[in-house]
Amino acid sequence: MSTESSATPADREPHYAGVPVNSLAPRARRPVHVVLDNIRSAYNVGSIFRTADAGAVDHIHLCGMSAHPPHPKLEKTALGAFEYVPWTYYERVKDCLAALREQAIPIVAIEVTEDAVPMHHFDWPQPVAIVFGNEVNGIHPRNLARCDATVKIPMAGYKNSMNVATAFGVILYDIVGRWKML
């Protein structure tokens, strides 16, 4: 039994690698803004770009020490996805959050706190900005205070958190699944 696809290469949608952005058909974007608060690992930022492309997010906001293009480690894991996902770099997270607030976009921190709502019990607004913090220290307390709500991913193991790129994928697909946009 063969596991090969019966579609010819011409029948398949082109792989984005090496395809000029301006030659691709426009895709509808989901009203999700991703804010990265000082993410230390360029590899994690690159992975977030890949997942953001897969989920057709509206925009990535890279803040503080978060790697941004051009960056060789980011390029290694993003595989060019930063050319397909709109992004902006902000030196200060508070400036990013202020710009989102000016657009009336609700801001939701993804963080482990006492008052955080489990993701499956949260009613995700449209549009929404989701904030992810530093892998060691989380979202800076001043930035956490600027958010409208705090949501957590329930943990069943001994650790109370997971890799930031993985957490982003879990949250993104919870949002679009709840919005029935899968």
Backbone as ProteinMPNN parsed JSONL, in Angstrom:
{"seq_chain_A": "MSTESSATPADREPHYAGVPVNSLAPRARRPVHVVLDNIRSAYNVGSIFRTADAGAVDHIHLCGMSAHPPHPKLEKTALGAFEYVPWTYYERVKDCLAALREQAIPIVAIEVTEDAVPMHHFDWPQPVAIVFGNEVNGIHPRNLARCDATVKIPMAGYKNSMNVATAFGVILYDIVGRWKML", "coords_chain_A": {"N_chain_A": [[0.845, -1.181, 0.0], [0.593, 2.149, -0.896], [1.713, 5.246, 0.438], [1.817, 7.626, -0.761], [0.793, 10.813, -2.006], [-1.832, 11.382, -4.334], [-1.925, 13.703, -5.675], [-0.366, 15.857, -7.98], [2.75, 17.715, -8.043], [2.08, 20.206, -9.171], [-0.602, 20.437, -8.534], [-0.701, 20.841, -5.838], [-0.708, 23.253, -3.163], [1.706, 25.822, -3.19], [4.739, 25.452, -1.298], [5.728, 27.75, 1.179], [8.422, 28.464, 1.353], [10.859, 30.217, -0.278], [9.049, 31.382, -2.017], [8.047, 34.412, -3.333], [6.652, 36.935, -1.257], [4.87, 38.844, -2.309], [3.765, 37.453, -4.398], [1.969, 35.666, -3.462], [-1.404, 34.637, -2.796], [-3.628, 36.706, -0.969], [-4.342, 36.064, 2.49], [-6.927, 35.574, 4.834], [-6.713, 37.061, 7.98], [-6.626, 36.207, 11.423], [-8.089, 37.88, 14.215], [-5.91, 38.262, 16.196], [-3.437, 39.494, 18.25], [-0.082, 39.222, 19.091], [1.981, 39.621, 21.807], [5.259, 39.83, 22.767], [7.016, 39.837, 25.599], [10.031, 40.615, 26.286], [11.323, 38.114, 25.485], [13.806, 35.814, 25.844], [14.998, 33.818, 24.234], [15.934, 33.513, 20.941], [15.341, 31.362, 19.341], [12.892, 30.464, 20.373], [11.309, 32.698, 19.721], [11.423, 32.526, 16.935], [10.07, 30.081, 16.57], [7.568, 30.855, 17.49], [6.882, 32.668, 15.488], [6.577, 30.83, 13.354], [4.362, 29.292, 14.23], [2.506, 31.339, 14.483], [2.195, 32.044, 11.822], [1.04, 29.671, 10.872], [-1.369, 29.81, 12.249], [-2.447, 32.098, 11.217], [-2.265, 34.679, 12.464], [-2.934, 38.13, 13.26], [-0.918, 40.04, 13.957], [2.428, 40.286, 15.23], [4.006, 41.545, 18.071], [7.037, 42.503, 18.983], [9.011, 42.914, 21.792], [11.332, 44.795, 23.818], [14.082, 42.87, 24.807], [13.451, 40.834, 23.073], [14.182, 38.871, 20.275], [14.396, 40.06, 16.914], [13.768, 40.239, 13.381], [16.484, 41.269, 11.245], [17.891, 38.227, 12.342], [20.065, 35.647, 13.007], [19.559, 33.253, 14.596], [16.82, 33.376, 15.037], [15.938, 33.252, 12.399], [16.634, 30.634, 11.81], [14.726, 28.97, 13.115], [12.307, 30.16, 12.42], [12.115, 29.874, 9.708], [11.65, 31.686, 7.609], [9.093, 32.62, 8.156], [8.662, 35.127, 9.268], [8.433, 36.83, 7.176], [5.873, 36.572, 6.348], [4.12, 37.052, 8.389], [2.811, 39.897, 9.805], [4.773, 42.168, 11.7], [6.044, 44.124, 14.465], [8.582, 45.953, 16.092], [9.136, 47.008, 19.407], [10.863, 49.026, 21.641], [10.133, 49.33, 24.286], [7.837, 47.581, 26.298], [5.593, 48.767, 27.43], [4.963, 50.811, 25.64], [4.066, 49.404, 23.442], [1.778, 48.132, 24.542], [0.286, 50.402, 25.11], [-0.219, 51.339, 22.513], [-1.832, 49.26, 21.538], [-3.989, 49.532, 23.276], [-4.927, 52.038, 22.473], [-6.094, 51.271, 20.107], [-8.271, 50.007, 21.034], [-8.078, 47.298, 21.678], [-8.564, 44.485, 23.588], [-6.363, 43.372, 26.173], [-4.706, 40.517, 27.125], [-2.993, 38.802, 29.549], [-0.908, 35.97, 29.523], [-0.267, 34.002, 31.952], [0.895, 32.576, 35.032], [-0.817, 33.135, 37.762], [-2.352, 33.822, 40.954], [-4.982, 34.709, 40.56], [-5.52, 34.061, 37.933], [-7.474, 33.014, 35.146], [-8.439, 29.793, 34.105], [-7.677, 28.733, 30.785], [-9.712, 27.396, 29.351], [-11.999, 28.334, 30.476], [-12.232, 30.923, 29.88], [-13.633, 33.674, 28.178], [-12.78, 34.484, 25.168], [-12.171, 37.615, 23.81], [-12.891, 39.314, 20.67], [-11.308, 41.626, 18.696], [-8.187, 40.337, 20.115], [-5.344, 40.803, 22.221], [-2.624, 38.901, 23.131], [-0.373, 38.363, 25.706], [2.878, 37.269, 26.286], [5.425, 36.3, 28.524], [8.863, 36.588, 29.644], [10.933, 33.689, 29.722], [12.028, 32.905, 32.181], [11.296, 34.779, 34.206], [8.679, 35.48, 33.625], [5.885, 37.625, 32.75], [6.638, 40.994, 33.161], [5.869, 42.555, 36.254], [4.891, 45.277, 36.116], [3.946, 45.384, 33.496], [2.11, 43.34, 33.536], [0.186, 44.48, 35.163], [-0.89, 46.267, 33.393], [-2.567, 44.835, 31.815], [-5.804, 43.574, 30.8], [-6.909, 41.213, 31.652], [-5.992, 38.011, 33.075], [-4.864, 34.907, 32.035], [-4.437, 31.391, 32.377], [-2.706, 28.356, 31.487], [-3.909, 25.272, 32.323], [-2.07, 23.096, 34.442], [-0.962, 19.817, 34.936], [1.2, 18.481, 35.855], [4.301, 18.54, 37.756], [5.699, 20.908, 37.293], [4.898, 24.385, 36.906], [4.631, 25.677, 34.532], [5.211, 25.95, 30.938], [7.309, 25.653, 28.001], [7.647, 28.732, 26.273], [7.072, 29.028, 23.507], [5.631, 26.713, 23.008], [3.51, 27.117, 24.773], [2.343, 29.34, 23.555], [1.342, 28.172, 21.172], [-0.582, 26.401, 22.25], [-2.399, 28.208, 23.472], [-3.118, 29.861, 21.262], [-4.456, 28.031, 19.565], [-6.508, 27.278, 21.249], [-7.93, 29.666, 21.36], [-8.689, 30.158, 18.592], [-10.099, 27.834, 18.149], [-12.216, 28.078, 19.968], [-13.409, 30.296, 18.865], [-14.387, 29.128, 16.663], [-12.878, 29.029, 14.294], [-11.269, 27.196, 13.077]], "CA_chain_A": [[0.0, 0.0, 0.0], [1.378, 3.366, -1.024], [1.276, 6.378, 1.26], [2.054, 8.842, -1.531], [-0.376, 11.588, -2.412], [-2.126, 11.271, -5.759], [-1.824, 15.031, -6.276], [0.934, 16.176, -8.579], [3.27, 18.945, -7.451], [1.359, 21.371, -9.695], [-1.917, 20.495, -7.893], [-0.546, 21.227, -4.435], [-0.417, 24.652, -2.865], [3.172, 25.92, -3.072], [5.359, 25.634, 0.008], [6.073, 29.161, 1.209], [9.861, 28.703, 1.277], [11.34, 30.646, -1.58], [7.993, 32.006, -2.805], [7.972, 35.835, -2.955], [5.445, 37.292, -0.519], [3.925, 39.564, -3.162], [3.159, 36.563, -5.389], [1.008, 34.797, -2.782], [-2.766, 35.141, -2.631], [-3.835, 37.172, 0.413], [-5.058, 35.182, 3.402], [-7.638, 36.241, 5.924], [-6.0, 36.971, 9.258], [-7.465, 36.131, 12.623], [-7.841, 39.097, 14.998], [-5.068, 37.951, 17.353], [-2.156, 40.191, 18.332], [0.807, 38.505, 20.003], [2.966, 40.516, 22.408], [6.339, 39.08, 23.409], [7.631, 40.683, 26.613], [11.419, 40.256, 26.611], [11.601, 36.685, 25.305], [15.263, 35.709, 25.742], [15.46, 32.869, 23.227], [15.589, 33.785, 19.54], [14.734, 30.141, 18.802], [11.478, 30.501, 20.757], [10.657, 33.729, 18.913], [11.272, 31.942, 15.599], [8.988, 29.094, 16.643], [6.313, 31.608, 17.616], [6.572, 33.142, 14.136], [6.061, 29.705, 12.547], [3.014, 28.963, 14.699], [1.659, 32.485, 14.141], [1.882, 31.9, 10.397], [0.087, 28.551, 10.758], [-2.649, 30.249, 12.792], [-2.844, 33.327, 10.515], [-2.488, 35.778, 13.402], [-2.925, 39.467, 12.677], [0.309, 40.805, 14.154], [3.315, 39.978, 16.36], [4.644, 42.732, 18.625], [8.271, 42.06, 19.638], [9.345, 43.985, 22.731], [12.52, 44.7, 24.659], [15.179, 42.022, 24.343], [12.972, 39.799, 22.144], [14.859, 38.91, 18.98], [13.561, 40.476, 15.786], [14.518, 40.135, 12.12], [17.171, 40.018, 10.913], [18.605, 37.583, 13.449], [20.317, 34.295, 12.486], [18.905, 32.189, 15.368], [15.389, 33.499, 14.751], [15.752, 32.767, 11.031], [16.781, 29.174, 11.787], [13.48, 28.306, 13.502], [11.157, 30.783, 11.752], [12.117, 29.423, 8.31], [11.088, 32.713, 6.739], [7.714, 32.99, 8.515], [8.567, 36.549, 9.602], [8.07, 37.551, 5.963], [4.455, 36.334, 6.1], [3.342, 37.522, 9.541], [3.167, 41.277, 10.127], [5.383, 42.329, 13.019], [6.583, 45.424, 14.842], [9.46, 45.92, 17.261], [9.041, 48.109, 20.362], [11.912, 48.971, 22.657], [9.489, 49.203, 25.598], [6.555, 46.87, 26.272], [4.501, 49.686, 27.765], [4.589, 51.54, 24.431], [3.273, 48.453, 22.658], [0.472, 47.973, 25.186], [-0.44, 51.662, 24.93], [-0.682, 51.375, 21.116], [-2.961, 48.325, 21.444], [-5.098, 50.14, 24.018], [-5.461, 53.096, 21.599], [-6.909, 50.601, 19.098], [-9.362, 49.357, 21.794], [-7.885, 45.848, 21.649], [-8.373, 43.942, 24.94], [-5.028, 42.801, 26.388], [-4.797, 39.385, 28.045], [-1.718, 38.2, 29.934], [-0.868, 34.518, 29.682], [0.653, 33.962, 33.096], [0.46, 31.818, 36.197], [-1.034, 33.976, 38.942], [-3.439, 33.307, 41.794], [-6.299, 35.074, 40.032], [-5.613, 33.725, 36.502], [-8.603, 32.175, 34.731], [-8.013, 28.717, 33.203], [-7.981, 29.113, 29.403], [-10.966, 26.803, 28.879], [-13.109, 29.037, 31.117], [-12.136, 32.338, 29.524], [-14.36, 34.061, 26.971], [-11.81, 35.263, 24.405], [-12.771, 38.686, 23.0], [-12.378, 39.534, 19.316], [-9.953, 41.086, 18.65], [-7.522, 40.161, 21.401], [-3.885, 40.79, 22.282], [-2.175, 37.957, 24.156], [0.971, 38.744, 26.133], [3.711, 36.193, 26.819], [6.584, 36.871, 29.188], [10.191, 36.001, 29.699], [10.907, 32.282, 30.106], [12.423, 32.718, 33.574], [10.585, 35.675, 35.131], [7.305, 35.739, 33.208], [5.561, 38.992, 32.347], [7.06, 41.946, 34.185], [4.702, 42.996, 37.031], [4.321, 46.54, 35.609], [3.208, 45.079, 32.27], [0.972, 42.52, 33.955], [-0.817, 45.418, 35.679], [-1.479, 46.976, 32.247], [-3.428, 43.899, 31.081], [-7.215, 43.573, 31.193], [-7.227, 39.915, 32.261], [-4.888, 37.053, 33.121], [-5.308, 33.551, 31.72], [-3.374, 30.397, 32.538], [-2.87, 27.015, 30.931], [-3.898, 24.339, 33.459], [-0.919, 22.186, 34.497], [-1.222, 18.614, 35.731], [2.468, 17.936, 36.333], [4.962, 19.209, 38.877], [6.082, 22.263, 36.885], [3.706, 25.22, 36.742], [4.668, 26.378, 33.25], [5.816, 25.21, 29.829], [8.065, 26.454, 27.057], [6.817, 29.842, 25.805], [6.591, 28.775, 22.147], [4.592, 25.695, 23.142], [2.361, 27.773, 25.412], [1.699, 30.162, 22.538], [0.559, 27.289, 20.306], [-1.738, 25.912, 23.011], [-3.339, 29.321, 23.634], [-3.628, 30.276, 19.956], [-5.433, 27.073, 19.048], [-7.693, 27.364, 22.101], [-8.674, 30.85, 20.923], [-9.335, 29.977, 17.287], [-11.07, 26.747, 18.298], [-13.39, 28.634, 20.642], [-14.034, 31.207, 17.895], [-14.817, 28.279, 15.544], [-12.122, 29.465, 13.118], [-10.308, 26.16, 12.682]], "C_chain_A": [[0.886, 1.238, 0.0], [0.819, 4.45, -0.114], [1.492, 7.689, 0.531], [0.74, 9.513, -1.891], [-0.581, 11.417, -3.909], [-2.044, 12.627, -6.449], [-0.432, 15.235, -6.847], [1.441, 17.451, -7.937], [2.528, 20.195, -7.94], [-0.002, 21.541, -9.033], [-1.836, 20.996, -6.455], [-0.302, 22.72, -4.304], [1.093, 24.768, -2.674], [3.613, 26.076, -1.624], [5.875, 27.063, 0.048], [7.559, 29.432, 1.059], [10.252, 29.08, -0.145], [10.284, 31.292, -2.465], [7.903, 33.475, -2.39], [6.616, 36.171, -2.329], [4.414, 37.946, -1.438], [3.297, 38.693, -4.244], [2.113, 35.624, -4.768], [-0.368, 35.454, -2.715], [-2.935, 35.603, -1.187], [-4.65, 36.158, 1.213], [-5.765, 36.013, 4.451], [-6.856, 36.021, 7.211], [-7.0, 36.934, 10.392], [-7.108, 37.292, 13.526], [-7.107, 38.829, 16.318], [-3.763, 38.726, 17.217], [-1.335, 39.475, 19.393], [1.865, 39.485, 20.494], [3.993, 39.657, 23.134], [7.134, 40.038, 24.294], [9.004, 40.123, 26.983], [11.692, 38.753, 26.567], [13.093, 36.531, 24.993], [15.737, 34.854, 24.582], [14.976, 33.232, 21.826], [14.952, 32.554, 18.901], [13.243, 30.084, 19.146], [10.717, 31.544, 19.938], [10.435, 33.206, 17.493], [10.161, 30.911, 15.547], [7.631, 29.766, 16.749], [5.918, 32.176, 16.254], [5.984, 32.017, 13.278], [4.638, 29.361, 12.934], [2.048, 30.098, 14.376], [1.272, 32.45, 12.668], [0.846, 30.795, 10.203], [-1.301, 28.957, 11.225], [-3.171, 31.54, 12.181], [-3.151, 34.478, 11.471], [-2.317, 37.123, 12.698], [-1.566, 40.136, 12.776], [1.101, 40.252, 15.338], [4.002, 41.276, 16.761], [5.837, 42.242, 19.463], [8.78, 43.203, 20.513], [10.618, 43.699, 23.501], [13.604, 43.852, 24.046], [14.727, 40.915, 23.39], [13.675, 39.964, 20.797], [13.873, 39.342, 17.901], [14.408, 40.399, 14.52], [15.332, 41.4, 11.862], [17.956, 39.508, 12.119], [18.818, 36.123, 13.044], [19.639, 33.163, 13.26], [17.399, 32.202, 15.134], [15.098, 32.915, 13.358], [15.81, 31.244, 10.961], [15.474, 28.47, 12.134], [12.255, 28.895, 12.812], [11.016, 30.285, 10.315], [11.4, 30.403, 7.385], [9.692, 33.185, 7.108], [7.579, 34.469, 8.86], [8.289, 37.4, 8.362], [6.565, 37.468, 5.691], [3.552, 36.824, 7.223], [3.757, 38.965, 9.83], [3.736, 41.378, 11.544], [5.9, 43.755, 13.193], [7.492, 45.212, 16.046], [9.255, 47.185, 18.088], [10.177, 47.963, 21.364], [11.307, 48.731, 24.033], [8.111, 48.557, 25.448], [5.409, 47.836, 26.529], [4.056, 50.491, 26.552], [3.727, 50.667, 23.515], [1.865, 48.338, 23.236], [-0.363, 49.241, 25.047], [-0.995, 51.762, 23.502], [-1.874, 50.429, 20.919], [-4.189, 48.903, 22.138], [-5.74, 51.255, 23.197], [-6.361, 52.518, 20.505], [-8.098, 49.866, 19.721], [-9.292, 47.832, 21.706], [-7.679, 45.369, 23.08], [-7.028, 43.207, 25.039], [-5.115, 41.742, 27.471], [-3.405, 38.81, 28.285], [-1.887, 36.691, 30.019], [0.198, 34.275, 30.741], [0.048, 33.128, 34.206], [0.396, 32.774, 37.376], [-2.194, 33.368, 39.723], [-4.82, 33.562, 41.199], [-6.471, 34.747, 38.541], [-6.769, 32.769, 36.243], [-8.06, 31.051, 33.856], [-8.512, 28.999, 31.78], [-9.316, 28.576, 28.914], [-12.198, 27.484, 29.471], [-13.133, 30.528, 30.764], [-12.878, 32.593, 28.221], [-13.468, 35.018, 26.182], [-12.503, 36.341, 23.579], [-12.165, 38.708, 21.596], [-12.407, 41.021, 19.033], [-9.389, 40.916, 20.053], [-6.011, 40.268, 21.204], [-3.506, 39.858, 23.42], [-0.696, 38.221, 24.432], [1.669, 37.544, 26.754], [4.986, 36.798, 27.365], [7.836, 36.049, 29.058], [10.128, 34.58, 30.279], [11.238, 32.04, 31.579], [11.525, 33.516, 34.524], [9.134, 35.942, 34.764], [7.117, 37.171, 32.74], [5.955, 39.917, 33.492], [5.819, 42.459, 34.922], [4.071, 44.306, 36.547], [3.491, 46.292, 34.349], [1.983, 44.224, 32.572], [-0.162, 43.422, 34.447], [-1.506, 46.194, 34.555], [-2.447, 46.094, 31.447], [-4.848, 43.92, 31.645], [-7.625, 42.294, 31.908], [-5.963, 39.057, 32.261], [-5.462, 35.662, 32.957], [-4.129, 32.61, 31.898], [-3.738, 29.114, 31.803], [-2.853, 26.062, 32.119], [-2.727, 23.348, 33.346], [-1.246, 21.01, 35.399], [0.051, 18.018, 36.316], [3.024, 18.718, 37.504], [5.355, 20.642, 38.547], [4.82, 23.079, 36.669], [3.701, 26.004, 35.437], [5.268, 25.471, 32.187], [6.586, 26.186, 28.957], [7.149, 27.507, 26.43], [6.281, 29.609, 24.391], [5.486, 27.722, 22.158], [3.33, 26.303, 23.745], [1.611, 28.641, 24.405], [0.827, 29.303, 21.624], [-0.7, 26.781, 20.987], [-2.802, 27.004, 23.108], [-3.94, 29.728, 22.29], [-4.708, 29.319, 19.46], [-6.645, 26.924, 19.961], [-8.563, 28.531, 21.645], [-9.41, 30.578, 19.614], [-10.324, 28.821, 17.297], [-12.352, 27.253, 18.948], [-14.134, 29.592, 19.742], [-14.601, 30.453, 16.689], [-14.177, 28.734, 14.225], [-11.09, 28.432, 12.688], [-10.604, 25.634, 11.31]], "O_chain_A": [[1.813, 1.353, 0.801], [-0.392, 4.555, 0.079], [1.367, 8.757, 1.13], [-0.288, 8.857, -2.058], [0.385, 11.317, -4.665], [-2.089, 12.698, -7.677], [0.561, 14.824, -6.248], [0.661, 18.199, -7.347], [2.372, 21.149, -7.177], [-0.518, 22.657, -8.967], [-2.815, 21.519, -5.924], [0.235, 23.364, -5.205], [1.7, 23.895, -2.054], [2.952, 26.741, -0.827], [6.408, 27.548, -0.949], [7.933, 30.539, 0.671], [9.997, 28.335, -1.092], [10.604, 31.716, -3.576], [7.703, 33.762, -1.209], [5.57, 35.742, -2.817], [3.225, 37.64, -1.358], [2.386, 39.142, -4.94], [1.451, 34.873, -5.484], [-0.481, 36.674, -2.594], [-2.433, 34.95, -0.272], [-5.53, 35.485, 0.677], [-5.25, 37.037, 4.899], [-6.395, 34.914, 7.487], [-8.068, 37.542, 10.331], [-5.938, 37.666, 13.605], [-7.611, 39.126, 17.401], [-3.072, 38.63, 16.202], [-1.84, 39.159, 20.47], [2.564, 40.105, 19.693], [3.647, 38.858, 24.004], [7.83, 40.928, 23.805], [9.129, 39.277, 27.869], [12.236, 38.192, 27.518], [13.58, 37.06, 23.994], [16.783, 35.139, 23.999], [13.776, 33.257, 21.555], [14.111, 32.687, 18.012], [12.425, 29.702, 18.309], [9.592, 31.288, 19.507], [9.371, 33.422, 16.914], [9.393, 30.871, 14.586], [6.654, 29.299, 16.163], [4.738, 32.167, 15.903], [5.007, 32.228, 12.56], [3.791, 29.158, 12.064], [0.893, 29.847, 14.031], [0.143, 32.789, 12.311], [-0.116, 30.966, 9.454], [-2.302, 28.506, 10.667], [-4.227, 32.029, 12.581], [-4.16, 35.168, 11.321], [-1.64, 37.226, 11.674], [-1.096, 40.734, 11.808], [0.521, 39.804, 16.327], [4.513, 42.012, 15.917], [5.655, 41.64, 20.522], [8.959, 44.324, 20.037], [10.95, 42.552, 23.801], [14.008, 44.074, 22.905], [15.56, 40.127, 22.941], [13.748, 41.066, 20.253], [12.683, 39.036, 17.964], [15.634, 40.486, 14.586], [14.902, 42.494, 12.229], [18.604, 40.282, 12.823], [17.845, 35.422, 12.764], [19.183, 32.199, 12.645], [16.775, 31.144, 15.044], [14.13, 32.177, 13.174], [15.117, 30.631, 10.149], [15.141, 27.464, 11.507], [11.258, 28.194, 12.634], [9.913, 30.276, 9.768], [10.645, 30.004, 6.498], [9.15, 34.068, 6.442], [6.483, 35.019, 8.755], [7.945, 38.575, 8.49], [6.046, 38.231, 4.875], [2.349, 36.991, 7.025], [4.934, 39.228, 10.074], [3.231, 40.744, 12.471], [6.155, 44.478, 12.23], [7.204, 44.389, 16.914], [9.205, 48.29, 17.549], [10.414, 46.869, 21.877], [11.886, 48.021, 24.855], [7.323, 48.94, 24.583], [4.357, 47.725, 25.9], [2.876, 50.826, 26.444], [2.778, 51.147, 22.895], [0.878, 48.436, 22.507], [-1.582, 49.169, 24.885], [-2.121, 52.221, 23.308], [-2.82, 50.766, 20.207], [-5.306, 48.773, 21.636], [-6.961, 51.409, 23.215], [-7.278, 53.189, 20.03], [-8.844, 49.182, 19.02], [-10.322, 47.159, 21.664], [-6.726, 45.792, 23.734], [-6.614, 42.514, 24.11], [-5.539, 42.019, 28.593], [-2.725, 38.386, 27.351], [-2.893, 36.198, 30.53], [1.397, 34.334, 30.469], [-1.172, 32.995, 34.302], [1.425, 33.173, 37.923], [-2.921, 32.513, 39.218], [-5.719, 32.729, 41.32], [-7.481, 35.126, 37.949], [-7.013, 31.84, 37.013], [-7.286, 31.323, 32.939], [-9.642, 29.452, 31.597], [-9.992, 29.244, 28.131], [-13.317, 27.242, 29.019], [-13.949, 31.289, 31.283], [-12.763, 31.817, 27.272], [-13.404, 36.21, 26.482], [-13.338, 36.022, 22.733], [-11.072, 38.19, 21.367], [-13.474, 41.627, 19.129], [-10.015, 41.294, 21.043], [-5.473, 39.88, 20.167], [-4.001, 39.999, 24.538], [0.121, 38.292, 23.513], [1.123, 36.885, 27.638], [5.567, 37.697, 26.756], [7.861, 34.977, 28.454], [9.365, 34.311, 31.208], [10.769, 31.062, 32.161], [11.051, 32.984, 35.528], [8.421, 36.582, 35.537], [8.08, 37.846, 32.377], [5.641, 39.652, 34.652], [4.814, 42.769, 34.282], [2.847, 44.438, 36.562], [2.45, 46.921, 34.157], [0.941, 44.373, 31.933], [-1.333, 43.155, 34.177], [-2.599, 46.723, 34.755], [-3.075, 46.568, 30.501], [-5.062, 44.242, 32.814], [-8.581, 42.292, 32.683], [-5.001, 39.337, 31.547], [-6.413, 35.279, 33.638], [-2.983, 32.961, 31.616], [-4.906, 28.83, 31.537], [-1.871, 26.039, 32.861], [-2.445, 22.832, 32.264], [-1.752, 21.194, 36.506], [-0.014, 17.143, 37.179], [2.304, 19.467, 38.165], [5.347, 21.503, 39.426], [3.783, 22.532, 36.292], [2.87, 26.893, 35.247], [5.763, 24.382, 32.478], [6.52, 27.4, 29.155], [6.003, 27.209, 26.092], [5.137, 29.964, 24.109], [4.518, 27.827, 21.405], [2.22, 26.038, 23.284], [0.381, 28.67, 24.404], [-0.31, 29.672, 21.333], [-1.766, 26.734, 20.373], [-3.979, 26.748, 22.852], [-5.152, 29.92, 22.193], [-5.758, 29.755, 18.988], [-7.704, 26.491, 19.508], [-9.784, 28.405, 21.554], [-10.627, 30.75, 19.54], [-11.288, 28.827, 16.532], [-13.45, 26.895, 18.523], [-15.357, 29.703, 19.831], [-15.215, 31.051, 15.806], [-14.838, 28.814, 13.189], [-10.129, 28.772, 11.998], [-9.894, 24.756, 10.818]]}, "name": "protein", "num_of_chains": 1, "seq": "MSTESSATPADREPHYAGVPVNSLAPRARRPVHVVLDNIRSAYNVGSIFRTADAGAVDHIHLCGMSAHPPHPKLEKTALGAFEYVPWTYYERVKDCLAALREQAIPIVAIEVTEDAVPMHHFDWPQPVAIVFGNEVNGIHPRNLARCDATVKIPMAGYKNSMNVATAFGVILYDIVGRWKML"}
